[in-house]
């Protein structure tokens, strides 16, 4: 289908709200729905569905990003418009909304999809597994990460994992351990730059007061989030608080000048991991000192 004939669902929705419901827009929507029902759409080897992501997922996400969290992007010039790179970010907020928000912001800024590396739990839950795969997330393992990087993709990773996502509100913006530095080994082995990303605002969307380990074990979760609104308000307690977000993209840390075999040298991996972690931590402290308020 020629590009000129494709009408994005977002554009169709805007027209519909504006009472400009044209035959062309309706026909484009019908073609889109027909392709989905017939399964006539491409996905890559990881299950990434570009059409669904760009025409449904991201348009649904944008109001949350732009109007609810009012995300401000800084350091956009450090985002690579071509070639492989590894985005490394802090992780927080009880639910992994920060990964989705980062995806939306990066795509709208440079037109590239950050291919997020996700934890095992995401892929052991039927609905979240399907959504994750279709929107570009793959399993956080060195093999998949390296395949994506060698294919020239932009990859995002949150090394704190559930330790960062489920930390108590009292420990907000204090980075947890970055695992064993597997993301550094992968970047070094693929000779791609590591780009530190610091996110402020995600800690306040679901202030975590407790983790209720007994309930967590019953559900098979790493923690059961106890917040000021959940589970007290039921489903309404799942609505994130409208904190003001700032995302700062730092300067790239080169890996292509490291000596041969650096990816297998524990000391080199530790030093680079520590450099990335400290860069993100110091940037978080700076952003916190600069912000005027949590929700403004």
VENFEN-V332864 format. One record per pair of residues at least 24 apart in sequence whose C-alpha atoms are under 10 Angstrom apart, sorted by the first residue. I is the first residue (numbers start at 1). J is the second residue. If there is no record, write none. Layout:
I|J + I|J
This chain:
6|31 + 6|32 + 7|31 + 7|32 + 7|55 + 8|32 + 8|51 + 8|54 + 8|55 + 8|56 + 8|59 + 9|52 + 9|54 + 9|55 + 9|56 + 9|59 + 10|54 + 10|55 + 10|56 + 10|58 + 10|59 + 10|60 + 11|55 + 11|59 + 13|59 + 43|133 + 43|134 + 43|136 + 44|133 + 44|134 + 44|136 + 46|133 + 46|134 + 46|136 + 46|137 + 46|138 + 46|139 + 46|144 + 46|148 + 47|130 + 47|131 + 47|132 + 47|133 + 47|134 + 47|135 + 47|136 + 47|137 + 47|138 + 48|115 + 48|130 + 48|131 + 48|132 + 48|133 + 48|134 + 48|135 + 48|136 + 48|137 + 48|138 + 49|131 + 49|133 + 49|134 + 49|135 + 49|136 + 50|113 + 50|134 + 50|135 + 50|136 + 51|134 + 51|135 + 52|131 + 52|134 + 52|135 + 53|104 + 53|113 + 53|131 + 53|134 + 53|135 + 53|136 + 54|104 + 54|107 + 54|113 + 54|135 + 57|100 + 57|104 + 57|131 + 57|134 + 57|135 + 58|100 + 58|101 + 58|103 + 58|104 + 58|105 + 58|107 + 58|108 + 58|135 + 59|104 + 61|100 + 61|101 + 61|103 + 61|104 + 62|101 + 62|104 + 62|105 + 62|108 + 64|101 + 64|240 + 64|242 + 65|97 + 65|98 + 65|100 + 65|101 + 65|102 + 65|104 + 65|105 + 65|244 + 65|245 + 66|101 + 66|104 + 66|105 + 66|245 + 67|242 + 67|244 + 68|240 + 68|241 + 68|242 + 68|243 + 68|244 + 68|245 + 68|295 + 69|101 + 69|201 + 69|202 + 69|205 + 69|240 + 69|241 + 69|242 + 69|243 + 69|244 + 69|245 + 69|246 + 69|295 + 69|296 + 70|201 + 70|242 + 70|243 + 70|244 + 70|245 + 70|246 + 70|295 + 70|296 + 71|101 + 71|102 + 71|105 + 71|199 + 71|200 + 71|201 + 71|243 + 71|244 + 71|245 + 71|246 + 71|247 + 72|105 + 72|199 + 72|200 + 72|244 + 72|245 + 72|246 + 72|247 + 72|248 + 73|102 + 73|105 + 73|106 + 73|109 + 73|199 + 73|245 + 73|246 + 73|247 + 73|248 + 73|249 + 74|197 + 74|198 + 74|246 + 74|247 + 74|248 + 74|249 + 74|250 + 75|197 + 75|247 + 75|248 + 75|249 + 75|250 + 75|251 + 76|105 + 76|106 + 76|109 + 76|110 + 76|247 + 76|248 + 76|249 + 76|250 + 76|251 + 77|109 + 77|110 + 77|249 + 77|250 + 77|251 + 78|195 + 78|196 + 78|248 + 78|249 + 78|250 + 78|251 + 78|252 + 79|106 + 79|109 + 79|110 + 79|112 + 79|154 + 79|195 + 79|249 + 79|250 + 79|251 + 79|252 + 80|110 + 80|112 + 80|154 + 80|193 + 80|195 + 80|252 + 81|109 + 81|110 + 81|111 + 81|112 + 81|154 + 82|110 + 82|112 + 82|152 + 82|153 + 82|154 + 83|149 + 83|150 + 83|151 + 83|152 + 83|153 + 83|154 + 83|192 + 83|193 + 84|148 + 84|149 + 84|150 + 84|151 + 84|152 + 84|153 + 84|154 + 84|155 + 84|187 + 84|190 + 84|191 + 84|192 + 84|193 + 84|194 + 85|114 + 85|148 + 85|149 + 85|150 + 85|152 + 85|153 + 85|154 + 85|155 + 85|156 + 85|187 + 85|190 + 85|191 + 85|192 + 85|193 + 85|194 + 85|195 + 85|252 + 85|253 + 85|254 + 86|114 + 86|115 + 86|116 + 86|145 + 86|149 + 86|153 + 86|154 + 86|155 + 86|156 + 86|157 + 86|183 + 86|184 + 86|186 + 86|187 + 86|192 + 86|193 + 86|194 + 86|195 + 86|196 + 86|252 + 86|253 + 87|114 + 87|115 + 87|116 + 87|154 + 87|155 + 87|156 + 87|157 + 87|158 + 87|183 + 87|193 + 87|194 + 87|195 + 87|196 + 87|197 + 87|249 + 87|250 + 87|252 + 88|155 + 88|156 + 88|157 + 88|158 + 88|159 + 88|160 + 88|183 + 88|184 + 88|194 + 88|195 + 88|196 + 88|197 + 88|198 + 88|249 + 88|250 + 88|276 + 88|277 + 88|280 + 89|156 + 89|157 + 89|158 + 89|159 + 89|160 + 89|195 + 89|196 + 89|197 + 89|198 + 89|199 + 89|247 + 89|248 + 89|249 + 89|276 + 89|277 + 89|280 + 90|157 + 90|158 + 90|159 + 90|160 + 90|161 + 90|164 + 90|165 + 90|173 + 90|174 + 90|175 + 90|176 + 90|178 + 90|196 + 90|197 + 90|198 + 90|199 + 90|200 + 90|202 + 90|277 + 90|280 + 90|281 + 90|284 + 91|157 + 91|158 + 91|159 + 91|160 + 91|161 + 91|162 + 91|163 + 91|164 + 91|165 + 91|166 + 91|167 + 91|173 + 91|175 + 91|176 + 91|198 + 91|199 + 91|200 + 91|202 + 91|203 + 92|158 + 92|160 + 92|161 + 92|162 + 92|163 + 92|164 + 92|165 + 92|166 + 92|167 + 92|168 + 92|169 + 92|172 + 92|173 + 92|175 + 92|199 + 92|200 + 92|201 + 92|202 + 92|203 + 92|204 + 92|205 + 92|206 + 92|207 + 92|208 + 93|164 + 93|165 + 93|166 + 93|167 + 93|168 + 93|169 + 93|172 + 93|201 + 93|202 + 93|203 + 93|204 + 93|205 + 93|206 + 93|207 + 93|208 + 93|225 + 93|240 + 94|162 + 94|163 + 94|164 + 94|165 + 94|166 + 94|167 + 94|168 + 94|169 + 94|202 + 94|203 + 94|204 + 94|205 + 94|206 + 94|207 + 94|208 + 94|211 + 94|223 + 94|224 + 94|225 + 94|226 + 94|227 + 95|162 + 95|165 + 95|166 + 95|202 + 95|205 + 95|206 + 95|225 + 95|238 + 95|240 + 96|158 + 96|161 + 96|162 + 96|165 + 96|166 + 96|202 + 97|165 + 97|202 + 97|205 + 97|240 + 98|158 + 98|165 + 98|199 + 98|200 + 98|201 + 98|202 + 98|203 + 98|245 + 98|247 + 99|137 + 99|156 + 99|157 + 99|158 + 100|132 + 100|135 + 100|137 + 101|202 + 101|245 + 101|247 + 102|156 + 102|197 + 102|199 + 102|247 + 103|135 + 103|136 + 103|156 + 105|247 + 112|153 + 112|154 + 113|153 + 113|154 + 113|155 + 113|156 + 114|153 + 114|154 + 114|155 + 114|156 + 114|157 + 115|145 + 115|148 + 115|149 + 115|153 + 115|154 + 115|155 + 115|156 + 115|157 + 116|140 + 116|145 + 116|154 + 116|155 + 116|156 + 116|157 + 116|158 + 117|141 + 117|142 + 117|144 + 117|145 + 117|155 + 117|156 + 117|157 + 117|158 + 117|159 + 117|183 + 118|156 + 118|157 + 118|158 + 118|161 + 119|158 + 119|161 + 119|162 + 121|162 + 121|220 + 121|221 + 121|222 + 140|182 + 140|183 + 141|182 + 141|183 + 141|186 + 142|182 + 142|183 + 142|184 + 142|185 + 142|186 + 142|187 + 143|186 + 144|186 + 145|183 + 145|186 + 145|187 + 145|190 + 146|183 + 146|185 + 146|186 + 146|187 + 146|188 + 146|189 + 146|190 + 147|186 + 147|190 + 148|190 + 149|186 + 149|187 + 149|189 + 149|190 + 149|191 + 149|192 + 150|187 + 150|189 + 150|190 + 150|191 + 150|192 + 152|192 + 154|192 + 155|194 + 156|183 + 156|194 + 156|195 + 156|196 + 156|197 + 157|183 + 157|197 + 158|183 + 158|197 + 159|183 + 159|273 + 159|277 + 160|277 + 162|221 + 162|222 + 162|223 + 163|222 + 163|223 + 164|203 + 165|202 + 165|203 + 165|208 + 165|222 + 165|223 + 166|203 + 166|207 + 166|208 + 166|209 + 166|210 + 166|211 + 166|222 + 166|223 + 166|224 + 166|225 + 167|203 + 167|207 + 167|208 + 167|209 + 167|210 + 167|211 + 167|223 + 167|225 + 168|203 + 168|207 + 168|208 + 168|209 + 168|210 + 168|211 + 168|225 + 168|226 + 168|227 + 169|203 + 169|204 + 169|206 + 169|207 + 169|208 + 169|209 + 169|210 + 169|227 + 170|207 + 170|208 + 170|209 + 171|203 + 171|208 + 172|200 + 172|202 + 172|203 + 172|204 + 172|207 + 172|208 + 173|198 + 173|199 + 173|200 + 173|201 + 173|202 + 173|203 + 173|280 + 173|281 + 173|284 + 173|285 + 173|288 + 174|281 + 174|284 + 174|285 + 175|277 + 175|278 + 175|280 + 175|281 + 175|284 + 176|277 + 177|274 + 177|277 + 178|270 + 178|273 + 178|274 + 178|276 + 178|277 + 179|273 + 180|266 + 180|269 + 180|270 + 180|273 + 181|263 + 181|266 + 181|269 + 181|270 + 181|271 + 181|272 + 181|273 + 181|274 + 182|263 + 182|269 + 182|270 + 182|273 + 183|269 + 183|273 + 184|255 + 184|262 + 184|263 + 184|268 + 184|269 + 184|270 + 184|271 + 184|272 + 184|273 + 184|276 + 185|255 + 185|261 + 185|262 + 185|263 + 185|264 + 185|265 + 185|266 + 185|268 + 185|269 + 185|270 + 185|272 + 185|273 + 186|263 + 186|264 + 186|269 + 187|254 + 187|255 + 187|256 + 187|263 + 188|254 + 188|255 + 188|256 + 188|257 + 188|258 + 188|259 + 188|260 + 188|261 + 188|262 + 188|263 + 188|264 + 188|268 + 188|269 + 188|272 + 189|255 + 189|256 + 189|258 + 189|260 + 189|261 + 189|262 + 189|263 + 189|264 + 190|255 + 190|256 + 190|263 + 191|254 + 191|255 + 191|256 + 191|257 + 191|258 + 191|263 + 192|252 + 192|253 + 192|254 + 192|255 + 192|256 + 193|251 + 193|252 + 193|253 + 193|254 + 193|255 + 193|256 + 194|250 + 194|251 + 194|252 + 194|253 + 194|254 + 194|255 + 194|272 + 194|273 + 194|276 + 195|249 + 195|250 + 195|251 + 195|252 + 195|253 + 195|254 + 195|276 + 195|280 + 196|248 + 196|249 + 196|250 + 196|251 + 196|252 + 196|253 + 196|275 + 196|276 + 196|277 + 196|278 + 196|279 + 196|280 + 196|281 + 196|283 + 197|247 + 197|248 + 197|249 + 197|250 + 197|251 + 197|252 + 197|276 + 197|277 + 197|279 + 197|280 + 197|281 + 197|283 + 197|284 + 198|246 + 198|247 + 198|248 + 198|249 + 198|250 + 198|279 + 198|280 + 198|281 + 198|282 + 198|283 + 198|284 + 198|285 + 198|287 + 199|245 + 199|246 + 199|247 + 199|248 + 199|249 + 199|280 + 199|283 + 199|284 + 199|287 + 200|243 + 200|244 + 200|245 + 200|246 + 200|247 + 200|248 + 200|283 + 200|284 + 200|285 + 200|287 + 200|288 + 200|291 + 200|294 + 201|241 + 201|242 + 201|243 + 201|244 + 201|245 + 201|246 + 201|247 + 201|288 + 201|291 + 201|294 + 201|295 + 202|240 + 202|241 + 202|242 + 202|243 + 202|244 + 202|245 + 202|246 + 202|247 + 203|243 + 203|245 + 203|294 + 204|240 + 204|241 + 204|242 + 204|243 + 204|244 + 204|245 + 204|294 + 204|295 + 205|238 + 205|239 + 205|240 + 205|241 + 205|242 + 205|243 + 205|244 + 205|245 + 205|295 + 206|230 + 206|237 + 206|238 + 206|239 + 206|240 + 206|241 + 206|242 + 206|243 + 207|240 + 207|241 + 241|295 + 242|294 + 242|295 + 242|296 + 243|293 + 243|294 + 243|295 + 243|296 + 244|291 + 244|292 + 244|293 + 244|294 + 244|295 + 244|296 + 245|291 + 245|294 + 245|295 + 245|296 + 246|284 + 246|287 + 246|288 + 246|291 + 247|284 + 247|287 + 248|280 + 248|283 + 248|284 + 248|287 + 249|280 + 249|283 + 250|276 + 250|279 + 250|280 + 250|283 + 251|279 + 252|276
